[in-house]
Amino acid sequence: MPVIAGRSYSNGDTAIGIGLIVALIAVFLPWYSASVNCSGVTGIACGSFSTSVGALGDWPGWLFLLGVLAGLALFIIRTFASSVNVPPLPQTDAMLYAGVGVFTAVMALLWLLLHSSGVSGPGYSVGPSFGLFIGLIAGIVVAVGGFLKRSDPQPATHAYTTPSAGSTFGGGAPPPPPA
């Protein structure tokens, strides 16, 4: 078990944490780029030009970001804010992390499919860039971390209770009768 800042974490926790942080960074890296360098082409004097688009340039990238943020919120609450009472969730944390990882990987693949028209020729190239592939790999790492975490004990959750007929929310005296 890796020890980080004096606390020991399971391999699943480590993979999930690193994968989510890398995925968040990947959102702001170039996911699609184009470059033109026509200074070497005879008869044309235009210099060079390059541009890129990040994940937020299309809707699968936005969904990728939302998935990463949801995974980070759950990870931070479960790992660093253990005193926060979280209601029982519909699945175990391992399944939720695996779902987040699969979702982000699918969104990265969908982004790739929507923008897969990569072409290149003498002096130009257009196509998917490294940030997209880093995001895809990070999503897979989160899914694998969720799979590894399935043998870890599930954190205790406290069910929310509704007040009974004679109790009050503030713990004091009941409200006065209507006038």
Secondary structure, 3 states (H helix, E strand, C coil): CCEECCEECCHHHHHHHHHHHHHHHHHCCCCEEEEEECCCCCCCCCCEEEEEECHHHCHHHHHHHHHHHHHHHHHHHHHHCCCCCCCCCCCCHHHHHHHHHHHHHHHHHHHHHHCCCCEEECCEEEEECHHHHHHHHHHHHHHHHHHHHHHCCCCCCCCCCCCCCCCCCCCCCCCCCCC
